[in-house]
Amino acid sequence: MKTHSYFSLHYGVLSPEEIVQWAQGAGYTYAVLTDINATGAALAFVREAQRLGLKPIVGVELRNGMEHIATLIARNNRGFHEINHFLSRYLHASTPFPKRLPHFTSCYTCYPIHAVNFKLNENEYIEIQVDSIFNLMYKFTELPRDKMLFLQPMTFRNKRDFNTHRLLRAIHLNTLLSKLPTTEQTSSTEVFLPLTSLEEQVKDHWDIYEQTKRLVDTCHVYFTFGDDSTPQNPSSYNGSKEEDELLLRELCAEGLDYRYPTVTDEIIERIEKEIAIISEKHYLSYFLITWDFCSYARSKGYFYVGR
């Protein structure tokens, strides 16, 4: 399976936590999240999966509009980094994704079955869905079977969820629900299937199902949460706490005349007290990084808010 949360903007309806909880109740030992052009739900998804003892598989479904280009699945944390780097390059430039993707060292690339008209590389596969099994039998017999994976999209629990999806699509397109084109919404078949139901539907192609499970077994994304986790934020701005504090004092001194027409001992005492608290709470780098962002925005004439 591959699931979409409400981080698939104007498309998905469930939170990442709800997806993990459903997967556990539906008999899965793992959960797969592949939001559309987004990875913002990944940390919440991994956190909840680790809490409940499920294996989290994270990736992304690449789309140009509603056109499905490919699904990327991270093999490890490095693969998750690769996905984010790739997304940033294209989304920030508002550039469509190419039909043939570059090589990813730590990701699996899965193309929809109708798009595969080229030789697949080692980490590239063909994405099979339940409703394409008939085509698999009669239309795509020339494709390599050992490169096929079952990645059934799951977005809705029920009819109500599907109707919510349609409302989100209509809002996104600024159109009436009655005028929403079918090409701008997904099929109502993208329902969450319990493990037993999924296995029943693919039983005649068990070899492909086993291939999919073996691929899932090779994926391992893990993050540490809670008090024992190592902070990912830079511990200093200038290389040391002492240099950070010195720079902060210099910046405060430079801004004194702008803030206060008359500098008094009370003002100096207040500055010293606040710098001491900032240093004690290990916020020196945070204040200086924020200052750096705001200074750059100001130099470019950007609207900005620093807090």
C-alpha positions as CSV (number, residue, x, y, z in Angstrom):
1,M,0.0,0.0,0.0
2,K,1.0,3.7,-0.2
3,T,-1.0,6.3,1.6
4,H,-1.8,10.0,1.4
5,S,-2.4,12.2,4.4
6,Y,-3.8,15.6,4.6
7,F,-0.3,16.9,3.9
8,S,-1.2,16.0,0.3
9,L,-2.7,19.4,0.1
10,H,-6.3,19.8,-1.3
11,Y,-6.3,16.0,-1.8
12,G,-5.8,13.8,1.4
13,V,-8.1,13.9,4.4
14,L,-6.4,12.0,7.3
15,S,-3.6,13.0,9.6
16,P,-0.4,10.9,9.5
17,E,-1.1,9.7,13.0
18,E,-4.6,8.4,11.9
19,I,-3.0,6.5,9.0
20,V,-0.5,4.7,11.3
21,Q,-3.3,3.9,13.8
22,W,-5.5,2.5,11.0
23,A,-2.6,0.4,9.6
24,Q,-2.0,-1.2,13.0
25,G,-5.7,-2.0,13.4
26,A,-5.9,-3.3,9.8
27,G,-3.2,-6.0,10.4
28,Y,-0.1,-4.4,8.9
29,T,3.3,-4.6,10.5
30,Y,4.5,-1.5,8.5
31,A,3.0,1.7,7.2
32,V,3.9,3.6,4.0
33,L,3.4,7.3,3.6
34,T,3.8,8.9,0.1
35,D,2.2,12.3,0.1
36,I,1.9,14.2,-3.1
37,N,4.9,16.5,-3.7
38,A,5.4,16.8,0.0
39,T,7.2,15.3,3.0
40,G,5.9,17.5,5.8
41,A,4.0,14.7,7.5
42,A,7.0,12.4,7.7
43,L,8.3,13.1,11.2
44,A,4.8,12.9,12.8
45,F,4.2,9.7,10.8
46,V,7.5,8.1,11.9
47,R,7.0,9.2,15.5
48,E,3.6,7.5,15.7
49,A,4.8,4.4,13.9
50,Q,7.7,4.0,16.3
51,R,5.4,4.5,19.2
52,L,3.0,1.8,18.1
53,G,5.8,-0.6,17.0
54,L,5.1,-0.4,13.2
55,K,7.8,-0.1,10.6
56,P,7.6,3.4,9.0
57,I,8.3,3.6,5.2
58,V,8.4,7.1,3.9
59,G,8.5,8.5,0.4
60,V,6.7,10.9,-2.0
61,E,4.4,10.6,-4.9
62,L,5.6,13.0,-7.7
63,R,2.9,14.6,-9.7
64,N,2.6,17.4,-12.3
65,G,-0.9,18.6,-11.5
66,M,-2.9,15.3,-11.4
67,E,-0.5,13.5,-13.7
68,H,1.4,10.8,-11.7
69,I,5.1,10.8,-12.6
70,A,6.6,8.3,-10.1
71,T,6.7,7.3,-6.5
72,L,10.0,7.6,-4.6
73,I,10.6,5.4,-1.5
74,A,13.4,6.2,0.9
75,R,15.6,3.2,1.7
76,N,17.1,4.9,4.7
77,N,17.5,8.4,6.2
78,R,19.9,9.3,3.4
79,G,17.2,8.5,0.9
80,F,14.8,10.8,2.8
81,H,17.4,13.6,2.4
82,E,17.6,12.8,-1.3
83,I,13.9,13.1,-1.7
84,N,13.8,16.5,0.1
85,H,16.7,17.8,-1.9
86,F,15.1,16.8,-5.2
87,L,11.7,18.3,-4.3
88,S,13.2,21.6,-3.3
89,R,15.0,21.9,-6.6
90,Y,11.9,21.5,-8.6
91,L,9.1,22.9,-6.4
92,H,11.0,26.1,-5.5
93,A,11.6,26.8,-9.2
94,S,8.0,25.8,-10.1
95,T,9.5,23.4,-12.6
96,P,7.6,20.3,-13.7
97,F,9.1,16.9,-12.8
98,P,10.8,15.1,-15.7
99,K,9.2,11.9,-17.0
100,R,12.5,10.1,-16.4
101,L,14.0,10.8,-13.1
102,P,17.7,11.0,-12.2
103,H,19.4,8.2,-10.3
104,F,18.9,8.1,-6.6
105,T,21.5,6.2,-4.6
106,S,19.3,5.6,-1.5
107,C,15.8,5.6,-3.0
108,Y,13.6,3.2,-5.0
109,T,11.9,4.8,-8.0
110,C,8.6,3.3,-9.0
111,Y,7.0,4.4,-12.3
112,P,3.3,3.8,-13.2
113,I,2.9,0.9,-15.5
114,H,1.6,2.9,-18.5
115,A,4.7,5.2,-18.4
116,V,7.4,2.5,-18.6
117,N,8.8,2.5,-22.2
118,F,12.5,2.4,-21.3
119,K,15.0,0.0,-19.7
120,L,14.8,0.1,-15.9
121,N,17.9,0.6,-13.8
122,E,18.8,-1.3,-10.6
123,N,16.7,0.7,-8.2
124,E,13.8,1.4,-10.6
125,Y,10.5,-0.6,-10.5
126,I,7.1,-0.7,-12.1
127,E,4.1,0.3,-9.9
128,I,1.1,-2.0,-10.0
129,Q,-2.3,-1.2,-8.6
130,V,-5.2,-3.5,-7.9
131,D,-7.3,-2.0,-10.7
132,S,-4.5,-2.5,-13.2
133,I,-4.1,-6.3,-12.6
134,F,-6.3,-7.0,-15.6
135,N,-4.1,-4.9,-17.8
136,L,-1.1,-6.7,-16.4
137,M,-2.5,-10.0,-17.6
138,Y,-3.4,-8.9,-21.1
139,K,-1.8,-5.6,-22.1
140,F,1.6,-5.3,-20.5
141,T,2.9,-8.9,-20.8
142,E,6.2,-7.7,-22.3
143,L,7.2,-5.8,-19.1
144,P,9.6,-7.6,-16.7
145,R,7.6,-9.2,-14.0
146,D,10.6,-9.2,-11.6
147,K,10.5,-5.4,-11.6
148,M,6.8,-5.1,-10.6
149,L,5.6,-3.9,-7.1
150,F,2.1,-3.7,-5.7
151,L,1.7,-0.1,-4.4
152,Q,-2.0,0.3,-4.0
153,P,-2.9,4.0,-3.2
154,M,-5.1,4.4,-0.1
155,T,-6.6,7.8,0.7
156,F,-10.1,7.2,2.1
157,R,-11.7,5.2,4.8
158,N,-15.3,5.5,3.5
159,K,-17.6,7.5,1.2
160,R,-17.6,10.5,3.5
161,D,-13.8,10.8,3.2
162,F,-14.1,10.6,-0.5
163,N,-16.7,13.4,-0.5
164,T,-14.3,15.4,1.6
165,H,-11.6,14.8,-1.0
166,R,-13.9,16.1,-3.8
167,L,-14.7,19.2,-1.7
168,L,-11.0,19.9,-1.3
169,R,-10.4,19.5,-5.0
170,A,-13.2,21.9,-5.8
171,I,-11.8,24.5,-3.3
172,H,-8.4,24.1,-4.9
173,L,-9.8,24.7,-8.4
174,N,-12.2,27.4,-7.2
175,T,-15.1,25.7,-8.8
176,L,-18.5,24.3,-7.9
177,L,-18.6,20.7,-6.7
178,S,-21.1,20.0,-9.5
179,K,-18.6,21.2,-12.1
180,L,-15.5,19.4,-10.7
181,P,-14.0,17.4,-13.6
182,T,-13.4,13.7,-12.9
183,T,-9.9,14.2,-14.2
184,E,-9.2,16.6,-11.3
185,Q,-10.2,14.1,-8.6
186,T,-9.1,10.6,-7.8
187,S,-11.1,7.3,-8.0
188,S,-13.3,6.3,-5.2
189,T,-11.3,3.0,-5.2
190,E,-8.5,4.5,-3.3
191,V,-9.9,3.1,0.0
192,F,-7.9,1.8,2.9
193,L,-7.9,-2.0,2.5
194,P,-7.2,-4.2,5.5
195,L,-4.2,-6.6,5.0
196,T,-6.5,-9.6,4.5
197,S,-8.5,-7.8,1.8
198,L,-5.4,-6.6,0.0
199,E,-3.9,-10.1,0.0
200,E,-7.1,-11.6,-1.3
201,Q,-7.2,-9.2,-4.3
202,V,-3.6,-10.0,-5.3
203,K,-3.5,-13.7,-4.6
204,D,-3.2,-14.6,-8.3
205,H,0.0,-12.6,-8.5
206,W,1.6,-13.6,-5.2
207,D,5.1,-13.5,-6.6
208,I,4.8,-9.7,-7.1
209,Y,3.3,-9.3,-3.7
210,E,6.3,-11.2,-2.2
211,Q,8.7,-8.9,-4.2
212,T,7.0,-5.9,-2.7
213,K,7.4,-7.2,0.8
214,R,11.1,-7.9,0.3
215,L,11.6,-4.4,-0.9
216,V,9.8,-3.0,2.2
217,D,12.1,-5.1,4.3
218,T,15.1,-3.3,3.0
219,C,13.8,0.1,3.9
220,H,14.7,1.6,7.3
221,V,14.0,5.2,8.3
222,Y,14.5,6.1,11.9
223,F,14.5,9.3,13.9
224,T,15.1,9.9,17.6
225,F,12.4,11.8,19.5
226,G,12.1,13.1,23.0
227,D,14.6,14.3,25.6
228,D,17.3,11.9,24.4
229,S,17.3,13.2,20.8
230,T,20.2,15.2,19.6
231,P,19.2,18.8,18.6
232,Q,19.6,19.4,14.9
233,N,19.8,23.2,15.2
234,P,23.3,24.7,15.0
235,S,24.8,25.1,18.5
236,S,26.5,28.3,17.6
237,Y,26.4,31.0,14.9
238,N,30.1,32.1,14.9
239,G,31.8,28.8,16.0
240,S,31.6,29.2,19.7
241,K,29.3,30.4,22.5
242,E,31.8,33.2,23.5
243,E,32.0,34.6,19.9
244,D,28.2,34.5,19.6
245,E,27.8,36.4,22.8
246,L,30.3,39.0,21.7
247,L,28.5,39.5,18.4
248,L,25.2,39.9,20.2
249,R,26.6,42.5,22.5
250,E,28.0,44.4,19.4
251,L,24.6,44.3,17.7
252,C,22.9,45.6,20.8
253,A,25.4,48.4,21.1
254,E,24.9,49.4,17.4
255,G,21.1,49.6,18.0
256,L,21.1,51.6,21.2
257,D,21.0,55.0,19.5
258,Y,18.1,53.9,17.3
259,R,16.1,52.6,20.2
260,Y,16.9,55.0,23.0
261,P,17.6,58.8,22.5
262,T,19.2,58.7,26.0
263,V,21.1,55.7,27.2
264,T,20.8,55.2,31.0
265,D,22.3,52.8,33.5
266,E,18.9,51.1,33.8
267,I,18.9,50.4,30.0
268,I,22.4,48.9,30.2
269,E,21.5,46.8,33.2
270,R,18.4,45.5,31.3
271,I,20.5,44.6,28.2
272,E,23.1,42.8,30.4
273,K,20.3,40.8,32.1
274,E,18.6,39.7,28.9
275,I,21.9,38.7,27.2
276,A,22.7,36.6,30.3
277,I,19.3,34.9,30.1
278,I,19.7,34.3,26.4
279,S,23.2,32.8,27.0
280,E,22.0,30.7,29.9
281,K,19.1,29.2,27.9
282,H,21.4,28.4,24.9
283,Y,19.5,30.7,22.6
284,L,22.4,32.8,21.3
285,S,22.6,31.0,18.0
286,Y,18.8,31.2,17.5
287,F,18.8,35.0,18.0
288,L,21.8,35.5,15.7
289,I,20.4,33.2,12.9
290,T,17.1,35.0,13.1
291,W,18.9,38.3,12.9
292,D,20.8,37.0,9.8
293,F,17.6,36.0,8.1
294,C,15.9,39.3,8.8
295,S,19.0,41.3,7.7
296,Y,19.1,39.5,4.4
297,A,15.3,40.0,3.9
298,R,15.6,43.7,4.7
299,S,18.5,44.1,2.3
300,K,16.4,42.6,-0.5
301,G,13.3,44.6,0.3
302,Y,11.3,41.4,1.3
303,F,8.4,41.5,3.7
304,Y,9.6,39.6,6.8
305,V,8.7,38.9,10.4
306,G,11.3,38.0,13.0
307,R,10.4,36.8,16.4
